[in-house]
Amino acid sequence: MKTIKMESTLILDNTNEKSDTFFTVFRQRLLSANKGRCILFILLFVMIILYGIVTKYRTYPSKINYSFNYTSQQNLLDGCRYVYIDLGTNIGVQIRKVYEPHLYPDAPVLPLFKEIFGNHSDKVCSVGFEANPLHDSYLKEFESYCLRRNWRVKIFTSTAVSISERNLTLFTEPGNEKNNQWGASLEVRRGPNSGNVTIPSIDIVTWFKTTVLNRKIPPTFVQPKIMMKSDIEEHDSTVIANLILSGVYCSIDLIYGEHLNDQFRSAISLLQQYSKSCKTKLINMDDESYYQARFPFIIHKPNNKTMLN
């Protein structure tokens, strides 16, 4: 009987010891879990505070006076129903044809502008890209003139259009200023009258997605329209192919350009045969009309007086 009692005492002590061990481990794990939850709660609390600070100072689009400033937090194309993108704008002649077609009678591109924008040319927002620094000064003057006429125009000067952001070499044509160095290209060119300059490039696909397709458009029954010119000297097919692969291409109503050979256009036509939704028009057009024209920048004041910009 005494033996049984001793064994019972040992079993009870052993059980108590195991229980103590179990509860000790449990308490440690509970404290550890609570500590983890506490840290998680603190992090969440800090994130909420930071979010409040960020949203407090965030700039939201104003309903009036949209600024065409790329460095602004506002999308430069917010409020734009009609958009014209000019890749390889040279001295901006094609953009000016949008707003002042009377200066360029019989220019081949005018019917296309009419087809896409109708009678709303003054409401078109235009964005140009030009790689050649030779044209920087004139293009900035032209942009200023457009803004003073209340035409929403933004031109990215000394900026090459590409499919990535990096520094590229632009091969220029010193001595061919009469033709605005219209043969300047990213393609390697050698010769006695060749030069080169390093310029930054823009990832046009990413830019298109974040700026053109992400713009805020006022609600109305009128369909928004996008038109694009591509004249980037033999780099066109690369850019347009990437617009297709990224899904951007079919959001553009009409694309026209010079360096689009029959094989490339046939391939795109074949792809569109199997698409019911992609209605993009691709037109091979080289409208170099008036390419040397630098008409004066005339501002008409309300008192019927005119002034040069």
C-alpha positions as CSV (number, residue, x, y, z in Angstrom):
1,M,0.0,0.0,0.0
2,K,2.9,2.3,0.9
3,T,4.5,1.4,-2.4
4,I,1.4,2.3,-4.4
5,K,1.1,5.6,-2.5
6,M,4.7,6.5,-3.3
7,E,4.2,5.7,-7.0
8,S,1.1,7.8,-7.1
9,T,3.0,10.7,-5.5
10,L,5.8,10.4,-8.2
11,I,3.3,10.3,-11.0
12,L,1.5,13.3,-9.6
13,D,4.8,15.2,-9.2
14,N,5.8,14.2,-12.7
15,T,2.4,15.4,-14.0
16,N,2.7,18.7,-12.1
17,E,6.2,19.1,-13.5
18,K,5.0,18.5,-17.1
19,S,2.0,20.8,-16.5
20,D,4.3,23.5,-15.2
21,T,6.6,23.0,-18.3
22,F,3.6,23.1,-20.6
23,F,2.2,26.3,-19.1
24,T,5.6,27.9,-19.1
25,V,6.1,27.2,-22.8
26,F,2.5,28.3,-23.5
27,R,3.1,31.6,-21.7
28,Q,6.3,32.2,-23.6
29,R,4.6,31.5,-26.9
30,L,1.7,33.7,-25.9
31,L,4.0,36.5,-25.0
32,S,5.9,36.1,-28.2
33,A,2.7,36.1,-30.2
34,N,1.4,39.2,-28.4
35,K,4.7,40.9,-29.0
36,G,4.4,40.1,-32.8
37,R,0.8,41.4,-32.8
38,C,1.9,44.5,-31.0
39,I,4.7,45.2,-33.5
40,L,2.3,44.6,-36.4
41,F,-0.2,47.0,-34.8
42,I,2.4,49.6,-34.3
43,L,3.6,49.3,-38.0
44,L,0.0,49.5,-39.2
45,F,-0.6,52.6,-37.0
46,V,2.5,54.3,-38.4
47,M,1.5,53.5,-42.0
48,I,-2.0,55.0,-41.4
49,I,-0.3,58.2,-40.0
50,L,2.1,58.4,-43.0
51,Y,-0.8,57.9,-45.4
52,G,-2.6,60.7,-43.8
53,I,0.4,63.0,-44.1
54,V,0.9,62.1,-47.8
55,T,-2.7,62.6,-48.7
56,K,-2.8,65.8,-46.8
57,Y,-0.2,67.4,-49.1
58,R,-1.1,65.6,-52.3
59,T,-2.0,67.8,-55.3
60,Y,-5.3,67.0,-57.0
61,P,-6.3,68.2,-60.5
62,S,-8.0,71.5,-60.5
63,K,-11.2,72.1,-62.5
64,I,-9.7,75.2,-64.0
65,N,-6.5,76.3,-65.6
66,Y,-4.8,72.9,-66.3
67,S,-1.1,73.5,-66.3
68,F,1.1,71.9,-69.0
69,N,4.0,71.3,-66.6
70,Y,5.4,67.7,-66.8
71,T,7.0,68.1,-63.3
72,S,3.6,68.8,-61.8
73,Q,1.9,65.9,-59.9
74,Q,-1.1,66.5,-62.1
75,N,-1.2,64.5,-65.3
76,L,-0.5,67.0,-68.1
77,L,-3.3,65.5,-70.2
78,D,-6.0,65.6,-67.6
79,G,-9.1,67.1,-69.1
80,C,-8.1,66.3,-72.7
81,R,-10.7,64.6,-74.8
82,Y,-8.7,64.9,-78.0
83,V,-5.0,64.1,-78.0
84,Y,-2.3,64.4,-80.7
85,I,1.1,62.8,-80.2
86,D,3.9,63.9,-82.5
87,L,6.9,61.6,-82.4
88,G,9.8,63.3,-84.1
89,T,8.3,66.8,-84.2
90,N,11.3,68.6,-85.8
91,I,10.3,72.3,-85.6
92,G,6.7,71.6,-84.7
93,V,5.1,72.1,-88.1
94,Q,2.7,69.2,-87.9
95,I,1.5,70.3,-84.5
96,R,0.9,73.9,-85.8
97,K,-1.2,72.4,-88.6
98,V,-3.7,71.2,-86.0
99,Y,-4.4,74.7,-84.8
100,E,-3.7,76.9,-87.8
101,P,-4.6,74.8,-90.9
102,H,-5.2,78.0,-92.9
103,L,-1.5,78.6,-92.9
104,Y,-0.9,75.2,-94.7
105,P,-3.4,74.9,-97.5
106,D,-3.5,71.4,-99.2
107,A,-1.3,69.8,-96.6
108,P,-1.9,66.0,-96.9
109,V,-2.4,65.6,-93.2
110,L,-5.3,68.1,-92.8
111,P,-8.0,65.6,-93.9
112,L,-6.8,63.2,-91.2
113,F,-7.0,65.8,-88.5
114,K,-10.5,66.6,-89.8
115,E,-11.4,62.9,-89.6
116,I,-10.3,62.4,-86.1
117,F,-10.8,65.8,-84.4
118,G,-13.7,67.2,-86.5
119,N,-14.1,70.9,-85.8
120,H,-12.6,70.7,-82.4
121,S,-9.0,71.5,-83.2
122,D,-8.8,74.3,-80.6
123,K,-9.6,71.6,-78.0
124,V,-6.9,69.2,-79.0
125,C,-4.0,68.6,-76.6
126,S,-0.7,68.1,-78.4
127,V,2.5,66.5,-77.1
128,G,5.6,66.5,-79.2
129,F,9.0,64.8,-78.8
130,E,12.1,66.0,-80.6
131,A,15.6,64.5,-80.1
132,N,17.7,67.1,-81.9
133,P,18.9,69.9,-79.5
134,L,19.3,72.2,-82.6
135,H,15.6,72.9,-82.4
136,D,15.3,73.4,-78.6
137,S,15.1,77.2,-78.7
138,Y,12.6,77.5,-81.5
139,L,10.4,74.7,-80.0
140,K,10.3,76.5,-76.7
141,E,9.3,79.7,-78.4
142,F,6.6,77.8,-80.3
143,E,5.3,76.1,-77.2
144,S,5.1,79.5,-75.4
145,Y,3.1,80.9,-78.4
146,C,0.6,78.0,-78.3
147,L,0.0,78.4,-74.6
148,R,-0.6,82.1,-75.0
149,R,-3.2,81.2,-77.6
150,N,-4.7,78.8,-75.0
151,W,-3.7,75.7,-77.1
152,R,-2.6,73.0,-74.8
153,V,0.8,72.0,-76.2
154,K,3.8,70.4,-74.5
155,I,7.0,69.6,-76.4
156,F,9.8,67.5,-74.9
157,T,13.0,68.9,-76.4
158,S,16.3,67.0,-76.6
159,T,14.3,63.8,-75.9
160,A,14.5,60.6,-78.0
161,V,11.6,58.3,-78.3
162,S,12.5,54.7,-77.5
163,I,11.3,51.7,-75.5
164,S,13.5,52.3,-72.5
165,E,14.9,55.2,-70.5
166,R,18.6,55.7,-71.0
167,N,21.2,57.8,-72.8
168,L,21.4,57.4,-76.5
169,T,23.6,58.8,-79.3
170,L,21.8,60.9,-81.9
171,F,23.6,61.3,-85.2
172,T,23.1,64.8,-86.5
173,E,23.6,66.6,-89.8
174,P,25.8,69.7,-89.3
175,G,25.6,71.9,-92.4
176,N,22.0,70.8,-93.3
177,E,20.2,73.5,-91.2
178,K,18.4,74.6,-94.3
179,N,16.4,71.4,-94.1
180,N,16.3,71.5,-90.3
181,Q,18.6,68.5,-90.2
182,W,15.6,66.3,-91.0
183,G,17.9,63.3,-91.4
184,A,19.1,63.2,-87.8
185,S,18.7,59.7,-86.5
186,L,19.5,57.2,-83.8
187,E,20.9,54.9,-86.5
188,V,24.7,55.1,-86.9
189,R,25.8,57.4,-89.7
190,R,29.3,58.2,-90.9
191,G,30.5,60.8,-93.2
192,P,32.2,64.2,-93.5
193,N,29.0,66.0,-92.6
194,S,28.0,63.9,-89.6
195,G,28.0,64.7,-85.9
196,N,26.6,63.2,-82.8
197,V,25.3,64.2,-79.4
198,T,24.2,62.2,-76.3
199,I,20.6,62.7,-75.3
200,P,18.1,61.0,-72.9
201,S,15.4,58.8,-74.2
202,I,11.8,58.2,-72.9
203,D,10.1,54.9,-72.6
204,I,7.2,55.8,-74.8
205,V,5.1,52.7,-73.8
206,T,5.3,53.5,-70.1
207,W,4.7,57.2,-70.8
208,F,1.6,56.4,-72.9
209,K,0.1,54.2,-70.2
210,T,0.7,56.6,-67.4
211,T,0.0,59.8,-69.2
212,V,-2.3,59.3,-72.2
213,L,-4.4,56.3,-71.1
214,N,-4.5,57.4,-67.5
215,R,-5.8,60.9,-68.1
216,K,-9.0,62.1,-66.6
217,I,-11.6,62.9,-69.2
218,P,-14.7,64.9,-68.5
219,P,-17.9,62.8,-68.7
220,T,-19.8,63.3,-72.0
221,F,-21.4,61.4,-74.8
222,V,-18.6,62.5,-77.2
223,Q,-16.0,59.8,-77.8
224,P,-12.3,60.6,-76.9
225,K,-9.9,60.5,-79.7
226,I,-6.1,59.8,-80.0
227,M,-4.0,60.4,-83.1
228,M,-0.3,59.9,-83.5
229,K,2.5,60.7,-86.0
230,S,5.6,58.6,-86.0
231,D,8.6,60.0,-87.8
232,I,11.6,58.9,-85.8
233,E,14.0,57.9,-88.6
234,E,13.9,54.1,-88.9
235,H,13.1,53.5,-85.3
236,D,9.4,53.6,-86.0
237,S,8.8,49.9,-86.4
238,T,10.5,49.1,-83.1
239,V,8.3,51.6,-81.2
240,I,5.1,50.6,-82.9
241,A,5.7,46.9,-82.4
242,N,6.2,47.5,-78.6
243,L,3.0,49.6,-78.6
244,I,1.2,46.5,-80.0
245,L,2.8,44.0,-77.6
246,S,2.0,46.2,-74.6
247,G,-1.7,46.6,-75.6
248,V,-1.4,50.3,-76.1
249,Y,-1.6,50.3,-79.9
250,C,-5.4,49.6,-80.1
251,S,-6.2,52.6,-77.9
252,I,-5.0,54.9,-80.7
253,D,-7.5,55.8,-83.3
254,L,-5.1,56.7,-86.1
255,I,-1.3,56.4,-86.6
256,Y,0.5,57.9,-89.7
257,G,4.1,57.8,-90.5
258,E,6.8,57.7,-93.1
259,H,9.1,54.7,-92.2
260,L,6.5,52.0,-92.3
261,N,7.2,49.5,-95.1
262,D,4.6,47.4,-96.8
263,Q,5.7,44.2,-95.0
264,F,5.3,45.8,-91.6
265,R,1.9,47.3,-92.4
266,S,0.7,44.0,-93.9
267,A,1.7,42.1,-90.8
268,I,-0.3,44.5,-88.6
269,S,-3.3,44.3,-91.0
270,L,-3.2,40.5,-90.7
271,L,-3.3,40.8,-86.9
272,Q,-6.2,43.1,-87.0
273,Q,-8.2,40.7,-89.2
274,Y,-8.5,38.5,-86.1
275,S,-9.5,41.3,-83.8
276,K,-13.0,42.6,-83.5
277,S,-12.1,45.4,-81.1
278,C,-8.9,46.9,-82.5
279,K,-9.9,49.6,-85.0
280,T,-6.6,51.5,-85.2
281,K,-5.9,52.9,-88.6
282,L,-2.2,52.7,-89.8
283,I,-1.5,55.0,-92.7
284,N,1.8,55.4,-94.6
285,M,2.1,59.1,-95.1
286,D,5.1,61.4,-95.5
287,D,3.7,64.9,-95.1
288,E,6.8,67.1,-95.4
289,S,4.7,70.0,-96.8
290,Y,5.8,73.4,-95.5
291,Y,8.6,71.7,-93.5
292,Q,10.8,74.8,-93.8
293,A,8.0,77.3,-93.0
294,R,8.5,79.3,-89.8
295,F,5.5,81.6,-89.8
296,P,5.6,84.5,-87.3
297,F,4.0,83.9,-83.9
298,I,1.3,86.5,-84.0
299,I,-0.9,87.1,-80.9
300,H,-4.3,88.8,-81.5
301,K,-5.3,91.1,-78.7
302,P,-9.0,91.9,-77.8
303,N,-8.5,95.5,-78.9
304,N,-7.7,94.3,-82.5
305,K,-4.1,95.0,-82.1
306,T,-1.6,92.3,-83.0
307,M,1.8,91.6,-81.6
308,L,4.6,89.3,-82.3
309,N,5.4,86.7,-79.7
